[in-house]
Amino acid sequence: MPPSNTEVVVSVRGLTKVFKDFWNRPKARAVDNVDFDVKRGEVFGLLGPNGSGKSTTVKLLLGLLNPTKGHIEVFGHSPRHVPTKARIGYLPEESYLYRYLNSRETLDFFGNLFQLDKRDRDNRAEQLLEMVGLSQTRMRAVGEFSKGMQRRIGLAQALINDPDLVILDEPTAGLDPIGCREIKDLILALARRGKTVILSSHLLSDVEDVCDRVVIYYGGRVQALGTLKELLATPDTLRITTPVLARETMARVLAVIREDVAADKVRVDNPTQNLESYFLDVVAKAKLAAAETSGAQSGARVAAYLRGDAEAKPTTEKVLERLTSAPVAPATGLPEEAAKPAVDEKKLAAMTKAPEPTPAPSPIVTAEAKPEDLSKADEKLAALLGKKK
């Protein structure tokens, strides 16, 4: 379905959260009278310095905290509505994972929490591991992963239920530039499918690449809210981009411009690409040169079920079908009966015949032991008693 600009997924009105101490005295006003809406198919950015209230807002949206004042609706229900929670995928700032489970077991565990059947769990796990570049390390324990690899598996678990609302808290923290680019491509793919993404990040370049609208917090209050085009446009400046011009043409253009603008306000330079684009280009060339790496690999593409495609049939089922299907006799030109392999009926009957019971072994009969001659012993005993006397 195409994104709708009218359907409101998240509605926040007068949201306030005050943390109190043991004596119920106000300790910190983390969120102060915040209002905003997030629409379906929108990528919405939560920005602000440390301690400005971003993480508190995310926890309020998830129903992990109760607001002190105000109203929150997610899909028209309270954040504590259990069926609504099943439509949300959440990647926390720190990946809280069971360190002794491997990647496949981790995704199977979270899939079980959403009551997905085994076929869906296996199919989605394979697609997600391929997407986040961890298909080669699926048997390694998560506790052995680097921070960037833990973020990758954390992102996979946040998408195992194919959520309609995805909340990402610092999703690119610890990731290499390739991983950052893939996360941004994934966010854009989710938005194209009509899913809603709320992104909280300190990396403003990432937010600028993917977000439609942003809200900027400071001191728990909204300081700015709007589209990036509205917030970043500088209406008093104009930029003209052209191919390289001849020296004479450039001189004529500058002469015309300087008739209306002071010379010190006109700047001519060559446009440059950003460092991320240059880095990705260098890595792509290294891959073409067949360079190898033992770390996380770049994912191939967004998982099929997240793109809305028909889910691919699991490979294991294809193997089982091949093994259980009836073998086709090769075309040899012989009659059907002749093409069948000859079977030794006698040998087959001998193999299938129940083994005869083994007779119980007969007891071993031994000759009775002869009683010992005790006369000599009696004589020795009598001799000893006689000496005593």
TORKOL-4160 file (C-alpha; in steps of 0.2 Angstrom, whole numbers, padded with zeros to 4 digits, m for minus):
389
<pt num="1" X="0000" Y="0000" Z="0000"/>
<pt num="2" X="0006" Y="0018" Z="m0004"/>
<pt num="3" X="0010" Y="0028" Z="0012"/>
<pt num="4" X="m0005" Y="0039" Z="0018"/>
<pt num="5" X="m0002" Y="0057" Z="0023"/>
<pt num="6" X="m0018" Y="0057" Z="0033"/>
<pt num="7" X="m0017" Y="0042" Z="0045"/>
<pt num="8" X="m0010" Y="0046" Z="0061"/>
<pt num="9" X="0000" Y="0032" Z="0069"/>
<pt num="10" X="0007" Y="0041" Z="0085"/>
<pt num="11" X="m0002" Y="0055" Z="0093"/>
<pt num="12" X="0006" Y="0064" Z="0108"/>
<pt num="13" X="m0003" Y="0079" Z="0117"/>
<pt num="14" X="0003" Y="0088" Z="0132"/>
<pt num="15" X="0015" Y="0074" Z="0137"/>
<pt num="16" X="0024" Y="0077" Z="0153"/>
<pt num="17" X="0035" Y="0065" Z="0163"/>
<pt num="18" X="0042" Y="0071" Z="0180"/>
<pt num="19" X="0054" Y="0059" Z="0190"/>
<pt num="20" X="0052" Y="0059" Z="0209"/>
<pt num="21" X="0063" Y="0054" Z="0223"/>
<pt num="22" X="0059" Y="0042" Z="0237"/>
<pt num="23" X="0050" Y="0056" Z="0246"/>
<pt num="24" X="0039" Y="0059" Z="0231"/>
<pt num="25" X="0047" Y="0076" Z="0228"/>
<pt num="26" X="0050" Y="0081" Z="0210"/>
<pt num="27" X="0068" Y="0077" Z="0205"/>
<pt num="28" X="0069" Y="0079" Z="0186"/>
<pt num="29" X="0056" Y="0085" Z="0173"/>
<pt num="30" X="0062" Y="0074" Z="0158"/>
<pt num="31" X="0048" Y="0078" Z="0146"/>
<pt num="32" X="0038" Y="0095" Z="0147"/>
<pt num="33" X="0022" Y="0097" Z="0138"/>
<pt num="34" X="0027" Y="0089" Z="0122"/>
<pt num="35" X="0015" Y="0089" Z="0106"/>
<pt num="36" X="0018" Y="0080" Z="0090"/>
<pt num="37" X="0010" Y="0068" Z="0077"/>
<pt num="38" X="0018" Y="0054" Z="0067"/>
<pt num="39" X="0009" Y="0049" Z="0051"/>
<pt num="40" X="0009" Y="0032" Z="0042"/>
<pt num="41" X="0024" Y="0029" Z="0030"/>
<pt num="42" X="0034" Y="0043" Z="0038"/>
<pt num="43" X="0052" Y="0043" Z="0045"/>
<pt num="44" X="0051" Y="0054" Z="0060"/>
<pt num="45" X="0067" Y="0060" Z="0069"/>
<pt num="46" X="0069" Y="0063" Z="0088"/>
<pt num="47" X="0084" Y="0075" Z="0090"/>
<pt num="48" X="0092" Y="0083" Z="0105"/>
<pt num="49" X="0108" Y="0083" Z="0116"/>
<pt num="50" X="0110" Y="0070" Z="0130"/>
<pt num="51" X="0097" Y="0071" Z="0143"/>
<pt num="52" X="0085" Y="0081" Z="0133"/>
<pt num="53" X="0071" Y="0068" Z="0135"/>
<pt num="54" X="0072" Y="0058" Z="0119"/>
<pt num="55" X="0074" Y="0041" Z="0127"/>
<pt num="56" X="0061" Y="0045" Z="0140"/>
<pt num="57" X="0049" Y="0049" Z="0126"/>
<pt num="58" X="0053" Y="0032" Z="0117"/>
<pt num="59" X="0049" Y="0023" Z="0133"/>
<pt num="60" X="0033" Y="0032" Z="0135"/>
<pt num="61" X="0028" Y="0027" Z="0118"/>
<pt num="62" X="0032" Y="0009" Z="0121"/>
<pt num="63" X="0022" Y="0009" Z="0138"/>
<pt num="64" X="0037" Y="0006" Z="0148"/>
<pt num="65" X="0034" Y="0022" Z="0158"/>
<pt num="66" X="0018" Y="0030" Z="0164"/>
<pt num="67" X="0016" Y="0049" Z="0159"/>
<pt num="68" X="0014" Y="0061" Z="0173"/>
<pt num="69" X="0002" Y="0071" Z="0163"/>
<pt num="70" X="m0004" Y="0071" Z="0145"/>
<pt num="71" X="m0011" Y="0059" Z="0132"/>
<pt num="72" X="m0003" Y="0046" Z="0120"/>
<pt num="73" X="m0011" Y="0035" Z="0107"/>
<pt num="74" X="m0002" Y="0022" Z="0096"/>
<pt num="75" X="m0013" Y="0015" Z="0082"/>
<pt num="76" X="m0028" Y="0023" Z="0091"/>
<pt num="77" X="m0025" Y="0014" Z="0108"/>
<pt num="78" X="m0015" Y="0016" Z="0124"/>
<pt num="79" X="0004" Y="0011" Z="0123"/>
<pt num="80" X="m0001" Y="m0003" Z="0135"/>
<pt num="81" X="m0013" Y="m0011" Z="0124"/>
<pt num="82" X="m0006" Y="m0029" Z="0121"/>
<pt num="83" X="m0011" Y="m0032" Z="0103"/>
<pt num="84" X="m0004" Y="m0015" Z="0099"/>
<pt num="85" X="0013" Y="m0020" Z="0105"/>
<pt num="86" X="0013" Y="m0035" Z="0093"/>
<pt num="87" X="0014" Y="m0022" Z="0079"/>
<pt num="88" X="0029" Y="m0013" Z="0086"/>
<pt num="89" X="0047" Y="m0017" Z="0083"/>
<pt num="90" X="0060" Y="m0009" Z="0095"/>
<pt num="91" X="0079" Y="m0008" Z="0094"/>
<pt num="92" X="0085" Y="m0001" Z="0111"/>
<pt num="93" X="0101" Y="0010" Z="0113"/>
<pt num="94" X="0110" Y="m0005" Z="0121"/>
<pt num="95" X="0107" Y="m0022" Z="0113"/>
<pt num="96" X="0100" Y="m0033" Z="0128"/>
<pt num="97" X="0103" Y="m0051" Z="0121"/>
<pt num="98" X="0107" Y="m0068" Z="0128"/>
<pt num="99" X="0125" Y="m0069" Z="0126"/>
<pt num="100" X="0126" Y="m0088" Z="0126"/>
<pt num="101" X="0113" Y="m0090" Z="0111"/>
<pt num="102" X="0119" Y="m0089" Z="0093"/>
<pt num="103" X="0112" Y="m0078" Z="0080"/>
<pt num="104" X="0099" Y="m0091" Z="0074"/>
<pt num="105" X="0094" Y="m0096" Z="0091"/>
<pt num="106" X="0092" Y="m0077" Z="0096"/>
<pt num="107" X="0080" Y="m0074" Z="0081"/>
<pt num="108" X="0070" Y="m0090" Z="0085"/>
<pt num="109" X="0068" Y="m0085" Z="0103"/>
<pt num="110" X="0061" Y="m0068" Z="0098"/>
<pt num="111" X="0050" Y="m0075" Z="0085"/>
<pt num="112" X="0043" Y="m0087" Z="0098"/>
<pt num="113" X="0038" Y="m0072" Z="0108"/>
<pt num="114" X="0027" Y="m0066" Z="0094"/>
<pt num="115" X="0020" Y="m0084" Z="0092"/>
<pt num="116" X="0026" Y="m0086" Z="0075"/>
<pt num="117" X="0026" Y="m0104" Z="0068"/>
<pt num="118" X="0042" Y="m0113" Z="0065"/>
<pt num="119" X="0041" Y="m0111" Z="0046"/>
<pt num="120" X="0039" Y="m0092" Z="0047"/>
<pt num="121" X="0053" Y="m0091" Z="0061"/>
<pt num="122" X="0065" Y="m0101" Z="0050"/>
<pt num="123" X="0061" Y="m0092" Z="0034"/>
<pt num="124" X="0062" Y="m0075" Z="0042"/>
<pt num="125" X="0078" Y="m0079" Z="0052"/>
<pt num="126" X="0087" Y="m0084" Z="0036"/>
<pt num="127" X="0082" Y="m0068" Z="0027"/>
<pt num="128" X="0086" Y="m0057" Z="0041"/>
<pt num="129" X="0104" Y="m0064" Z="0044"/>
<pt num="130" X="0107" Y="m0062" Z="0025"/>
<pt num="131" X="0101" Y="m0044" Z="0026"/>
<pt num="132" X="0112" Y="m0039" Z="0041"/>
<pt num="133" X="0127" Y="m0048" Z="0035"/>
<pt num="134" X="0128" Y="m0061" Z="0048"/>
<pt num="135" X="0124" Y="m0077" Z="0038"/>
<pt num="136" X="0142" Y="m0083" Z="0040"/>
<pt num="137" X="0142" Y="m0081" Z="0059"/>
<pt num="138" X="0126" Y="m0089" Z="0063"/>
<pt num="139" X="0133" Y="m0102" Z="0074"/>
<pt num="140" X="0144" Y="m0090" Z="0085"/>
<pt num="141" X="0138" Y="m0085" Z="0102"/>
<pt num="142" X="0131" Y="m0067" Z="0103"/>
<pt num="143" X="0142" Y="m0064" Z="0118"/>
<pt num="144" X="0157" Y="m0065" Z="0106"/>
<pt num="145" X="0151" Y="m0052" Z="0094"/>
<pt num="146" X="0158" Y="m0034" Z="0093"/>
<pt num="147" X="0147" Y="m0020" Z="0097"/>
<pt num="148" X="0143" Y="m0017" Z="0078"/>
<pt num="149" X="0138" Y="m0035" Z="0075"/>
<pt num="150" X="0127" Y="m0035" Z="0091"/>
<pt num="151" X="0118" Y="m0020" Z="0083"/>
<pt num="152" X="0116" Y="m0030" Z="0067"/>
<pt num="153" X="0108" Y="m0044" Z="0076"/>
<pt num="154" X="0098" Y="m0032" Z="0087"/>
<pt num="155" X="0091" Y="m0024" Z="0072"/>
<pt num="156" X="0086" Y="m0041" Z="0065"/>
<pt num="157" X="0076" Y="m0046" Z="0081"/>
<pt num="158" X="0067" Y="m0029" Z="0080"/>
<pt num="159" X="0060" Y="m0034" Z="0063"/>
<pt num="160" X="0056" Y="m0052" Z="0066"/>
<pt num="161" X="0038" Y="m0049" Z="0068"/>
<pt num="162" X="0036" Y="m0038" Z="0052"/>
<pt num="163" X="0031" Y="m0023" Z="0063"/>
<pt num="164" X="0020" Y="m0008" Z="0057"/>
<pt num="165" X="0029" Y="0004" Z="0068"/>
<pt num="166" X="0048" Y="0003" Z="0070"/>
<pt num="167" X="0057" Y="0013" Z="0084"/>
<pt num="168" X="0076" Y="0014" Z="0082"/>
<pt num="169" X="0086" Y="0021" Z="0096"/>
<pt num="170" X="0104" Y="0025" Z="0090"/>
<pt num="171" X="0103" Y="0011" Z="0076"/>
<pt num="172" X="0120" Y="0015" Z="0068"/>
<pt num="173" X="0130" Y="0016" Z="0085"/>
<pt num="174" X="0145" Y="0006" Z="0083"/>
<pt num="175" X="0142" Y="0001" Z="0065"/>
<pt num="176" X="0155" Y="0004" Z="0051"/>
<pt num="177" X="0150" Y="0015" Z="0036"/>
<pt num="178" X="0144" Y="0001" Z="0026"/>
<pt num="179" X="0132" Y="m0005" Z="0040"/>
<pt num="180" X="0126" Y="0013" Z="0042"/>
<pt num="181" X="0122" Y="0015" Z="0023"/>
<pt num="182" X="0113" Y="m0002" Z="0024"/>
<pt num="183" X="0103" Y="0004" Z="0039"/>
<pt num="184" X="0098" Y="0020" Z="0030"/>
<pt num="185" X="0093" Y="0010" Z="0014"/>
<pt num="186" X="0082" Y="m0002" Z="0025"/>
<pt num="187" X="0073" Y="0013" Z="0034"/>
<pt num="188" X="0069" Y="0020" Z="0017"/>
<pt num="189" X="0063" Y="0003" Z="0011"/>
<pt num="190" X="0052" Y="0002" Z="0026"/>
<pt num="191" X="0044" Y="0019" Z="0023"/>
<pt num="192" X="0041" Y="0015" Z="0005"/>
<pt num="193" X="0031" Y="0000" Z="0010"/>
<pt num="194" X="0020" Y="0011" Z="0021"/>
<pt num="195" X="0028" Y="0007" Z="0038"/>
<pt num="196" X="0032" Y="0021" Z="0051"/>
<pt num="197" X="0049" Y="0023" Z="0058"/>
<pt num="198" X="0054" Y="0034" Z="0073"/>
<pt num="199" X="0072" Y="0037" Z="0073"/>
<pt num="200" X="0082" Y="0043" Z="0088"/>
<pt num="201" X="0100" Y="0047" Z="0084"/>
<pt num="202" X="0115" Y="0059" Z="0088"/>
<pt num="203" X="0122" Y="0057" Z="0070"/>
<pt num="204" X="0114" Y="0071" Z="0061"/>
<pt num="205" X="0120" Y="0066" Z="0044"/>
<pt num="206" X="0110" Y="0050" Z="0046"/>
<pt num="207" X="0094" Y="0059" Z="0051"/>
<pt num="208" X="0096" Y="0071" Z="0036"/>
<pt num="209" X="0098" Y="0057" Z="0024"/>
<pt num="210" X="0082" Y="0048" Z="0029"/>
<pt num="211" X="0070" Y="0058" Z="0039"/>
<pt num="212" X="0055" Y="0067" Z="0032"/>
<pt num="213" X="0051" Y="0077" Z="0048"/>
<pt num="214" X="0061" Y="0080" Z="0064"/>
<pt num="215" X="0058" Y="0087" Z="0082"/>
<pt num="216" X="0072" Y="0095" Z="0091"/>
<pt num="217" X="0072" Y="0093" Z="0110"/>
<pt num="218" X="0081" Y="0104" Z="0123"/>
<pt num="219" X="0077" Y="0103" Z="0142"/>
<pt num="220" X="0063" Y="0091" Z="0139"/>
<pt num="221" X="0053" Y="0104" Z="0127"/>
<pt num="222" X="0051" Y="0105" Z="0109"/>
<pt num="223" X="0062" Y="0118" Z="0102"/>
<pt num="224" X="0059" Y="0115" Z="0083"/>
<pt num="225" X="0047" Y="0104" Z="0073"/>
<pt num="226" X="0045" Y="0102" Z="0054"/>
<pt num="227" X="0051" Y="0095" Z="0038"/>
<pt num="228" X="0070" Y="0096" Z="0034"/>
<pt num="229" X="0066" Y="0107" Z="0019"/>
<pt num="230" X="0058" Y="0119" Z="0030"/>
<pt num="231" X="0071" Y="0119" Z="0044"/>
<pt num="232" X="0086" Y="0119" Z="0034"/>
<pt num="233" X="0082" Y="0130" Z="0019"/>
<pt num="234" X="0091" Y="0147" Z="0019"/>
<pt num="235" X="0080" Y="0158" Z="0009"/>
<pt num="236" X="0093" Y="0173" Z="0008"/>
<pt num="237" X="0106" Y="0162" Z="m0002"/>
<pt num="238" X="0105" Y="0155" Z="m0020"/>
<pt num="239" X="0116" Y="0141" Z="m0027"/>
<pt num="240" X="0118" Y="0138" Z="m0046"/>
<pt num="241" X="0127" Y="0122" Z="m0051"/>
<pt num="242" X="0133" Y="0120" Z="m0069"/>
<pt num="243" X="0146" Y="0110" Z="m0079"/>
<pt num="244" X="0164" Y="0116" Z="m0080"/>
<pt num="245" X="0163" Y="0133" Z="m0090"/>
<pt num="246" X="0176" Y="0140" Z="m0101"/>
<pt num="247" X="0187" Y="0154" Z="m0093"/>
<pt num="248" X="0179" Y="0168" Z="m0104"/>
<pt num="249" X="0161" Y="0161" Z="m0101"/>
<pt num="250" X="0164" Y="0161" Z="m0082"/>
<pt num="251" X="0171" Y="0179" Z="m0083"/>
<pt num="252" X="0155" Y="0185" Z="m0091"/>
<pt num="253" X="0144" Y="0176" Z="m0079"/>
<pt num="254" X="0153" Y="0184" Z="m0064"/>
<pt num="255" X="0153" Y="0201" Z="m0072"/>
<pt num="256" X="0134" Y="0200" Z="m0073"/>
<pt num="257" X="0132" Y="0194" Z="m0056"/>
<pt num="258" X="0143" Y="0207" Z="m0048"/>
<pt num="259" X="0133" Y="0221" Z="m0056"/>
<pt num="260" X="0119" Y="0216" Z="m0042"/>
<pt num="261" X="0129" Y="0208" Z="m0029"/>
<pt num="262" X="0145" Y="0213" Z="m0019"/>
<pt num="263" X="0161" Y="0204" Z="m0025"/>
<pt num="264" X="0165" Y="0197" Z="m0008"/>
<pt num="265" X="0148" Y="0188" Z="m0007"/>
<pt num="266" X="0151" Y="0178" Z="m0023"/>
<pt num="267" X="0160" Y="0162" Z="m0021"/>
<pt num="268" X="0165" Y="0149" Z="m0034"/>
<pt num="269" X="0171" Y="0132" Z="m0030"/>
<pt num="270" X="0170" Y="0114" Z="m0036"/>
<pt num="271" X="0157" Y="0103" Z="m0028"/>
<pt num="272" X="0163" Y="0088" Z="m0018"/>
<pt num="273" X="0155" Y="0072" Z="m0013"/>
<pt num="274" X="0154" Y="0067" Z="0006"/>
<pt num="275" X="0166" Y="0056" Z="0014"/>
<pt num="276" X="0153" Y="0042" Z="0016"/>
<pt num="277" X="0150" Y="0041" Z="m0003"/>
<pt num="278" X="0169" Y="0041" Z="m0006"/>
<pt num="279" X="0172" Y="0027" Z="0007"/>
<pt num="280" X="0158" Y="0016" Z="0000"/>
<pt num="281" X="0165" Y="0018" Z="m0018"/>
<pt num="282" X="0183" Y="0012" Z="m0011"/>
<pt num="283" X="0175" Y="m0003" Z="m0003"/>
<pt num="284" X="0165" Y="m0008" Z="m0018"/>
<pt num="285" X="0181" Y="m0008" Z="m0029"/>
<pt num="286" X="0190" Y="m0018" Z="m0016"/>
<pt num="287" X="0176" Y="m0031" Z="m0017"/>
<pt num="288" X="0177" Y="m0032" Z="m0036"/>
<pt num="289" X="0196" Y="m0036" Z="m0033"/>
<pt num="290" X="0190" Y="m0051" Z="m0023"/>
<pt num="291" X="0197" Y="m0045" Z="m0007"/>
<pt num="292" X="0191" Y="m0055" Z="0008"/>
<pt num="293" X="0186" Y="m0051" Z="0026"/>
<pt num="294" X="0183" Y="m0061" Z="0042"/>
<pt num="295" X="0171" Y="m0048" Z="0049"/>
<pt num="296" X="0153" Y="m0044" Z="0045"/>
<pt num="297" X="0149" Y="m0044" Z="0027"/>
<pt num="298" X="0137" Y="m0032" Z="0019"/>
<pt num="299" X="0119" Y="m0038" Z="0017"/>
<pt num="300" X="0113" Y="m0042" Z="0000"/>
<pt num="301" X="0096" Y="m0034" Z="0000"/>
<pt num="302" X="0081" Y="m0030" Z="0011"/>
<pt num="303" X="0072" Y="m0046" Z="0017"/>
<pt num="304" X="0059" Y="m0052" Z="0005"/>
<pt num="305" X="0045" Y="m0052" Z="0019"/>
<pt num="306" X="0050" Y="m0034" Z="0024"/>
<pt num="307" X="0048" Y="m0028" Z="0006"/>
<pt num="308" X="0031" Y="m0036" Z="0005"/>
<pt num="309" X="0036" Y="m0050" Z="m0008"/>
<pt num="310" X="0030" Y="m0067" Z="m0007"/>
<pt num="311" X="0041" Y="m0076" Z="0006"/>
<pt num="312" X="0053" Y="m0088" Z="m0002"/>
<pt num="313" X="0051" Y="m0106" Z="0002"/>
<pt num="314" X="0063" Y="m0112" Z="0015"/>
<pt num="315" X="0078" Y="m0122" Z="0007"/>
<pt num="316" X="0076" Y="m0136" Z="0019"/>
<pt num="317" X="0058" Y="m0140" Z="0012"/>
<pt num="318" X="0065" Y="m0140" Z="m0005"/>
<pt num="319" X="0078" Y="m0153" Z="0000"/>
<pt num="320" X="0065" Y="m0164" Z="0009"/>
<pt num="321" X="0054" Y="m0163" Z="m0007"/>
<pt num="322" X="0069" Y="m0169" Z="m0017"/>
<pt num="323" X="0073" Y="m0183" Z="m0005"/>
<pt num="324" X="0055" Y="m0189" Z="m0003"/>
<pt num="325" X="0049" Y="m0188" Z="m0021"/>
<pt num="326" X="0048" Y="m0204" Z="m0031"/>
<pt num="327" X="0064" Y="m0207" Z="m0042"/>
<pt num="328" X="0061" Y="m0206" Z="m0061"/>
<pt num="329" X="0068" Y="m0221" Z="m0071"/>
<pt num="330" X="0080" Y="m0216" Z="m0084"/>
<pt num="331" X="0075" Y="m0217" Z="m0102"/>
<pt num="332" X="0085" Y="m0232" Z="m0108"/>
<pt num="333" X="0073" Y="m0239" Z="m0121"/>
<pt num="334" X="0069" Y="m0255" Z="m0111"/>
<pt num="335" X="0052" Y="m0260" Z="m0105"/>
<pt num="336" X="0046" Y="m0253" Z="m0089"/>
<pt num="337" X="0049" Y="m0270" Z="m0080"/>
<pt num="338" X="0066" Y="m0272" Z="m0087"/>
<pt num="339" X="0071" Y="m0255" Z="m0081"/>
<pt num="340" X="0067" Y="m0259" Z="m0063"/>
<pt num="341" X="0082" Y="m0265" Z="m0054"/>
<pt num="342" X="0083" Y="m0284" Z="m0050"/>
<pt num="343" X="0079" Y="m0288" Z="m0032"/>
<pt num="344" X="0086" Y="m0304" Z="m0024"/>
<pt num="345" X="0070" Y="m0311" Z="m0016"/>
<pt num="346" X="0079" Y="m0324" Z="m0006"/>
<pt num="347" X="0091" Y="m0311" Z="0002"/>
<pt num="348" X="0077" Y="m0299" Z="0005"/>
<pt num="349" X="0067" Y="m0312" Z="0014"/>
<pt num="350" X="0082" Y="m0317" Z="0024"/>
<pt num="351" X="0084" Y="m0299" Z="0029"/>
<pt num="352" X="0066" Y="m0296" Z="0034"/>
<pt num="353" X="0064" Y="m0313" Z="0043"/>
<pt num="354" X="0063" Y="m0311" Z="0062"/>
<pt num="355" X="0078" Y="m0318" Z="0070"/>
<pt num="356" X="0075" Y="m0335" Z="0079"/>
<pt num="357" X="0076" Y="m0334" Z="0098"/>
<pt num="358" X="0093" Y="m0338" Z="0105"/>
<pt num="359" X="0092" Y="m0353" Z="0117"/>
<pt num="360" X="0097" Y="m0350" Z="0135"/>
<pt num="361" X="0114" Y="m0356" Z="0139"/>
<pt num="362" X="0114" Y="m0372" Z="0149"/>
<pt num="363" X="0121" Y="m0371" Z="0166"/>
<pt num="364" X="0139" Y="m0377" Z="0168"/>
<pt num="365" X="0140" Y="m0393" Z="0179"/>
<pt num="366" X="0155" Y="m0395" Z="0189"/>
<pt num="367" X="0161" Y="m0410" Z="0198"/>
<pt num="368" X="0158" Y="m0410" Z="0217"/>
<pt num="369" X="0173" Y="m0406" Z="0227"/>
<pt num="370" X="0179" Y="m0421" Z="0237"/>
<pt num="371" X="0179" Y="m0418" Z="0256"/>
<pt num="372" X="0196" Y="m0415" Z="0263"/>
<pt num="373" X="0205" Y="m0428" Z="0274"/>
<pt num="374" X="0205" Y="m0420" Z="0291"/>
<pt num="375" X="0213" Y="m0434" Z="0300"/>
<pt num="376" X="0231" Y="m0426" Z="0300"/>
<pt num="377" X="0224" Y="m0410" Z="0307"/>
<pt num="378" X="0216" Y="m0420" Z="0321"/>
<pt num="379" X="0233" Y="m0428" Z="0325"/>
<pt num="380" X="0242" Y="m0412" Z="0325"/>
<pt num="381" X="0229" Y="m0404" Z="0337"/>
<pt num="382" X="0230" Y="m0419" Z="0349"/>
<pt num="383" X="0249" Y="m0418" Z="0349"/>
<pt num="384" X="0248" Y="m0400" Z="0354"/>
<pt num="385" X="0235" Y="m0403" Z="0368"/>
<pt num="386" X="0246" Y="m0417" Z="0374"/>
<pt num="387" X="0261" Y="m0407" Z="0376"/>
<pt num="388" X="0252" Y="m0394" Z="0386"/>
<pt num="389" X="0247" Y="m0407" Z="0398"/>
